[in-house]
Amino acid sequence: MFGPTRRDFFGGLLLLAAGAGGSRSVSGRSATDGLPDLTPFLTPYKYDKLILEKSGVAGSFDEKSVDCPFVFSADGRFYMTYVGFDGIGYQTGLAVSDDLIAWQRVGLILGRDASDPITRYNLALMCILRDDALESTARLQKVEGRYLGVWHAYPNPGYEAGPAVIGLAWSDDLRHWKRTDPILRPEDGAEWERGGLYKPYLVKAGDTYYLYYNAKNNVERGWIEQTGVATSRDLKTWTRYAGNPIVKAGPPDSWDARFASDPAVLRYKKWWALYYYGLAANGRARDLLALGESPYHFTKVPEIIIDVGPPGSIDEDYAHKPSVISHQGVLYHFYCAVGGKWPNDVRGISVARSRPWQHR
């Protein structure tokens, strides 16, 4: 009834790779002059376990899988928004932790609305405005006394099915959100984004809001996803950057040959750090990094930031969709880990960090 979804696309690539005798080697990029020492940005030590997984509770919003972590701190504790899939579509939940490893579900905080054509199947809160310093604990930043988030919603039932739109949401307590009408629609954008919008990520610098997002071209199968940015000073009028996409899909043998997606943007000294994930031609998804001295111009780092794991691991297929914060001088990189045979794969959330784990 509906066109192929993003998950169908991923799964099809993996099946093609398996049929060809397994994943072929995917080359990276040559070293690039002008980049800083990468050590502050790297998290090479994986936890190698899921820290949040599907509830398995019949009828719950996260019965089938969890995805898309966004981790932050507020009121002296750590929180994570995440999206849950129940077999129909995405909805947004909240979890809480005191140590970034043991997480407890708080519950559904932004659910679909059957009476609304935009959110009747899906509603995913992807980011809340936060302290964007790389070395920070991602403390939330209020706007006129309230929390400000960004969401996207797919119009059709299924896993990321149809051309999604992006909007804002406001909350006084993190548990109850009121969303705005969409602020970005794919049909208003350039050709590279006409197929639909994906993850939005909001940063404020000075008096300007920067809304990073990825999108796909309007191709039914084998589409390309790339990342762009729009800006606003009043949160009402948004202007797409004329130089979009700012992070493009790479050459055929690169880690991001098909997708350069799901931005998470932080700042370190003079550098803007755009974490994202790349989808290679063989169907493997990995978290990558691009750095720049402005919010519009980025150079891809010639290293994989979070790689897929060995066969049988929690992230043997995908290690993707970054969320990065710091705690007690240690950088933590949360990501969606996927392992197993599609379509019966296991999708959950894991973490890597900059310091070795002592006890697991």
C-alpha positions as CSV (number, residue, x, y, z in Angstrom):
1,M,0.0,0.0,0.0
2,F,2.8,2.4,0.9
3,G,6.3,2.8,-0.6
4,P,9.4,1.1,0.9
5,T,10.5,2.4,4.3
6,R,14.0,3.3,5.5
7,R,14.1,0.0,7.4
8,D,13.2,-1.9,4.2
9,F,16.1,-0.1,2.4
10,F,18.6,-1.0,5.1
11,G,17.4,-4.6,5.2
12,G,17.6,-4.9,1.5
13,L,21.2,-3.7,1.4
14,L,22.2,-6.2,4.0
15,L,20.5,-9.1,2.2
16,L,22.3,-8.0,-1.0
17,A,25.6,-8.0,0.9
18,A,25.0,-11.4,2.4
19,G,24.0,-12.8,-1.0
20,A,27.3,-11.5,-2.4
21,G,29.3,-13.4,0.2
22,G,29.3,-11.0,3.0
23,S,30.2,-7.3,3.5
24,R,32.9,-6.0,1.3
25,S,35.6,-3.8,2.6
26,V,34.6,-0.1,2.5
27,S,37.4,2.3,2.3
28,G,37.6,5.5,4.4
29,R,39.0,8.9,3.4
30,S,42.5,10.2,3.1
31,A,43.9,12.2,5.9
32,T,42.8,15.9,5.8
33,D,45.1,18.8,6.8
34,G,43.7,21.5,9.1
35,L,41.8,19.3,11.5
36,P,42.5,19.5,15.2
37,D,43.7,16.7,17.5
38,L,40.8,14.3,17.5
39,T,41.3,12.9,21.0
40,P,38.7,15.1,22.7
41,F,36.0,13.9,20.2
42,L,36.6,10.2,20.4
43,T,34.9,7.4,22.4
44,P,36.7,4.1,21.5
45,Y,35.5,2.0,24.4
46,K,32.2,0.3,23.8
47,Y,30.0,-0.9,26.7
48,D,29.0,-3.8,24.4
49,K,25.6,-4.2,26.0
50,L,22.2,-2.7,25.5
51,I,21.4,-0.1,28.2
52,L,17.8,0.3,26.9
53,E,15.9,-2.2,24.8
54,K,12.3,-2.9,23.8
55,S,9.8,-3.3,26.6
56,G,8.2,-6.4,25.1
57,V,5.0,-5.4,26.8
58,A,2.0,-6.0,24.5
59,G,0.4,-2.7,23.6
60,S,3.2,-0.5,24.9
61,F,4.6,2.3,22.7
62,D,8.0,0.6,22.8
63,E,7.0,-3.0,22.6
64,K,9.0,-3.8,19.4
65,S,12.1,-1.7,19.6
66,V,13.7,1.5,20.9
67,D,15.7,4.0,18.8
68,C,17.1,7.5,18.4
69,P,18.6,8.4,21.9
70,F,18.9,12.0,23.0
71,V,20.7,12.2,26.4
72,F,20.9,15.3,28.6
73,S,20.9,16.4,32.2
74,A,18.2,18.4,34.2
75,D,17.4,18.8,37.8
76,G,20.5,16.9,38.9
77,R,19.8,13.7,37.0
78,F,20.4,12.3,33.5
79,Y,17.5,11.8,31.1
80,M,17.1,10.2,27.7
81,T,14.3,10.8,25.2
82,Y,14.0,7.9,22.8
83,V,11.5,6.7,20.2
84,G,9.6,3.5,20.6
85,F,8.1,1.4,17.9
86,D,4.9,-0.6,18.5
87,G,4.4,-2.1,15.1
88,I,2.4,0.9,13.9
89,G,4.7,3.8,14.2
90,Y,7.1,5.9,16.4
91,Q,6.2,7.6,19.7
92,T,8.4,9.3,22.2
93,G,9.4,8.1,25.7
94,L,11.6,9.3,28.5
95,A,14.0,7.4,30.7
96,V,16.1,8.5,33.7
97,S,19.4,7.5,35.2
98,D,21.9,8.6,37.8
99,D,25.0,7.0,36.2
100,L,24.3,6.9,32.5
101,I,24.2,3.1,32.5
102,A,21.2,2.0,34.6
103,W,18.1,3.5,33.0
104,Q,14.5,3.4,34.2
105,R,11.6,4.1,32.0
106,V,9.5,7.1,32.9
107,G,6.9,6.5,30.2
108,L,5.4,8.0,27.1
109,I,5.8,11.8,26.8
110,L,4.8,12.6,23.3
111,G,2.3,10.2,21.6
112,R,0.5,10.1,18.3
113,D,-2.9,11.8,17.8
114,A,-5.4,9.7,15.8
115,S,-7.4,12.9,14.9
116,D,-4.4,14.7,13.4
117,P,-3.3,13.9,9.9
118,I,0.3,14.9,10.7
119,T,0.8,12.8,13.8
120,R,-1.8,10.1,13.6
121,Y,0.8,7.4,13.2
122,N,4.2,8.9,14.3
123,L,5.6,11.6,16.6
124,A,9.3,11.6,17.5
125,L,10.9,14.2,19.7
126,M,14.5,14.1,18.6
127,C,16.3,16.9,20.5
128,I,15.8,19.5,23.2
129,L,17.8,22.7,23.3
130,R,20.9,22.1,25.5
131,D,24.3,23.4,26.5
132,D,26.1,22.5,23.3
133,A,29.6,22.4,24.7
134,L,31.3,19.0,24.0
135,E,32.7,18.9,27.6
136,S,29.3,19.7,29.2
137,T,26.7,17.4,30.8
138,A,24.2,18.6,28.3
139,R,22.2,20.7,30.7
140,L,19.0,21.9,29.1
141,Q,18.6,25.6,28.2
142,K,15.2,27.2,28.6
143,V,13.7,29.7,26.3
144,E,11.4,32.2,28.0
145,G,11.2,29.8,31.0
146,R,10.3,26.7,29.0
147,Y,12.1,23.7,27.4
148,L,12.2,23.8,23.6
149,G,12.3,20.6,21.6
150,V,12.1,19.6,17.9
151,W,10.2,16.7,16.5
152,H,9.5,15.0,13.2
153,A,6.5,12.9,12.1
154,Y,6.0,10.5,9.3
155,P,2.6,10.5,7.6
156,N,2.1,6.8,7.1
157,P,2.1,3.8,9.4
158,G,5.2,1.7,9.5
159,Y,8.9,2.3,10.2
160,E,9.7,5.8,9.0
161,A,7.3,5.6,6.1
162,G,6.4,8.6,4.0
163,P,7.8,12.2,3.7
164,A,8.2,13.5,7.2
165,V,7.9,17.1,8.4
166,I,9.7,18.9,11.3
167,G,8.2,21.1,14.0
168,L,8.8,22.5,17.5
169,A,7.5,21.5,20.9
170,W,7.4,23.3,24.3
171,S,7.3,21.9,27.9
172,D,7.4,23.1,31.4
173,D,8.3,19.8,33.0
174,L,9.7,17.4,30.3
175,R,6.7,15.1,30.6
176,H,4.0,17.1,28.9
177,W,4.7,18.7,25.5
178,K,2.7,21.0,23.3
179,R,3.8,20.9,19.6
180,T,3.6,23.6,17.0
181,D,2.6,23.3,13.4
182,P,5.4,22.1,11.1
183,I,8.2,24.6,10.5
184,L,9.9,22.7,7.7
185,R,8.2,20.6,5.0
186,P,10.0,18.6,2.3
187,E,8.0,20.1,-0.6
188,D,9.3,23.6,0.3
189,G,12.9,22.5,0.1
190,A,15.4,21.8,-2.7
191,E,15.6,18.6,-4.7
192,W,17.9,16.8,-2.2
193,E,15.2,16.9,0.5
194,R,11.9,16.5,-1.5
195,G,11.6,12.9,-0.4
196,G,11.2,13.7,3.3
197,L,12.9,15.1,6.4
198,Y,14.5,13.1,9.1
199,K,16.2,13.9,12.4
200,P,16.2,17.6,13.5
201,Y,18.8,18.9,15.9
202,L,18.6,22.4,17.4
203,V,21.6,24.6,18.5
204,K,21.6,28.3,19.5
205,A,24.6,30.5,19.0
206,G,24.2,34.2,19.8
207,D,20.8,35.3,18.6
208,T,20.5,32.7,16.0
209,Y,18.9,29.2,16.1
210,Y,20.5,26.6,13.9
211,L,18.3,23.7,13.0
212,Y,20.3,20.8,11.5
213,Y,18.4,18.0,9.8
214,N,18.9,15.2,7.3
215,A,16.6,14.5,4.4
216,K,16.3,12.2,1.3
217,N,15.8,12.9,-2.3
218,N,12.5,12.0,-4.0
219,V,13.5,8.5,-5.2
220,E,11.4,5.5,-4.4
221,R,14.2,3.1,-4.0
222,G,18.0,3.6,-3.4
223,W,17.6,7.2,-2.2
224,I,20.4,9.3,-0.9
225,E,20.2,11.1,2.5
226,Q,22.3,14.2,3.3
227,T,22.4,16.9,6.0
228,G,21.5,20.5,5.8
229,V,20.7,23.4,8.1
230,A,18.0,26.1,8.5
231,T,18.2,29.2,10.7
232,S,15.9,31.5,12.6
233,R,16.0,34.4,15.1
234,D,12.4,34.2,16.2
235,L,11.6,30.5,15.9
236,K,8.9,31.3,13.4
237,T,10.6,32.2,10.2
238,W,13.1,29.7,9.0
239,T,15.6,30.1,6.2
240,R,17.3,27.1,4.6
241,Y,21.0,27.7,4.0
242,A,21.7,28.3,0.3
243,G,24.7,26.0,0.4
244,N,22.8,22.9,1.6
245,P,23.4,20.1,1.9
246,I,26.4,20.9,4.2
247,V,27.3,17.2,4.7
248,K,26.9,15.3,1.5
249,A,26.9,11.6,0.8
250,G,30.3,10.4,-0.1
251,P,31.8,8.5,-3.1
252,P,30.8,4.9,-3.8
253,D,33.5,3.3,-1.6
254,S,33.0,5.6,1.4
255,W,31.4,4.9,4.8
256,D,28.6,7.4,3.9
257,A,28.1,6.5,0.3
258,R,24.3,6.3,0.7
259,F,23.4,8.3,3.9
260,A,25.0,11.2,5.8
261,S,22.3,11.3,8.4
262,D,21.1,12.1,11.9
263,P,23.2,15.1,12.9
264,A,24.2,15.9,16.5
265,V,26.0,19.2,16.7
266,L,28.3,20.3,19.6
267,R,31.1,22.8,20.0
268,Y,34.6,22.5,21.3
269,K,36.8,25.6,21.5
270,K,36.6,27.1,18.0
271,W,35.3,23.9,16.4
272,W,31.8,22.9,15.5
273,A,31.5,19.1,15.8
274,L,28.8,17.5,13.7
275,Y,28.4,13.8,14.6
276,Y,26.4,11.9,12.1
277,Y,26.0,8.4,10.8
278,G,27.0,7.0,7.4
279,L,25.4,4.2,5.5
280,A,27.9,2.4,3.2
281,A,27.0,0.7,0.0
282,N,27.2,-2.7,1.7
283,G,24.4,-1.7,4.2
284,R,26.5,-1.1,7.3
285,A,25.8,2.0,9.3
286,R,28.5,3.7,11.5
287,D,28.8,6.9,13.4
288,L,31.1,9.5,11.9
289,L,32.2,13.0,12.5
290,A,32.7,16.3,10.6
291,L,34.4,19.4,12.0
292,G,34.3,23.0,11.0
293,E,35.1,26.5,12.2
294,S,31.6,27.8,11.2
295,P,28.1,26.3,11.5
296,Y,27.9,25.9,7.7
297,H,31.2,24.4,6.6
298,F,32.4,21.0,7.7
299,T,35.3,18.7,6.8
300,K,34.7,15.0,7.3
301,V,37.1,13.3,9.7
302,P,39.0,10.3,8.1
303,E,38.1,8.0,11.0
304,I,35.1,5.9,12.1
305,I,33.9,7.2,15.4
306,I,31.7,4.2,16.4
307,D,32.2,1.1,14.1
308,V,29.9,-1.9,13.7
309,G,30.9,-4.9,15.9
310,P,31.8,-8.5,15.0
311,P,29.3,-11.1,14.0
312,G,27.0,-11.9,16.9
313,S,27.5,-8.6,18.7
314,I,24.7,-6.1,19.6
315,D,25.8,-3.8,16.8
316,E,27.0,-6.1,14.1
317,D,24.8,-4.4,11.5
318,Y,24.4,-0.8,12.6
319,A,26.2,1.4,15.2
320,H,24.4,4.7,14.5
321,K,22.4,7.8,15.5
322,P,24.7,9.7,17.9
323,S,24.0,11.5,21.1
324,V,27.1,12.8,23.0
325,I,27.5,14.3,26.5
326,S,30.3,14.5,29.1
327,H,30.3,13.5,32.7
328,Q,33.2,13.8,35.2
329,G,35.7,14.4,32.4
330,V,34.6,11.4,30.4
331,L,32.9,11.7,27.0
332,Y,29.9,9.4,26.4
333,H,28.6,8.6,23.0
334,F,25.1,7.0,22.9
335,Y,23.9,5.2,19.8
336,C,21.4,2.8,18.4
337,A,22.8,-0.7,18.1
338,V,21.3,-3.2,15.7
339,G,22.2,-6.8,15.4
340,G,20.7,-10.0,14.1
341,K,19.1,-11.1,10.9
342,W,16.7,-8.7,9.3
343,P,13.7,-8.5,9.6
344,N,14.1,-10.2,13.0
345,D,16.9,-8.0,14.1
346,V,17.2,-6.5,17.7
347,R,17.3,-2.7,17.9
348,G,18.3,-1.0,21.1
349,I,20.5,1.7,22.7
350,S,24.1,1.3,23.8
351,V,27.0,3.6,24.6
352,A,30.7,4.0,24.2
353,R,33.0,6.4,26.1
354,S,36.4,8.0,26.1
355,R,37.8,6.0,29.1
356,P,38.0,2.2,29.5
357,W,35.2,0.5,31.4
358,Q,36.3,-0.9,34.8
359,H,33.4,-3.1,35.6
360,R,30.6,-4.3,33.2
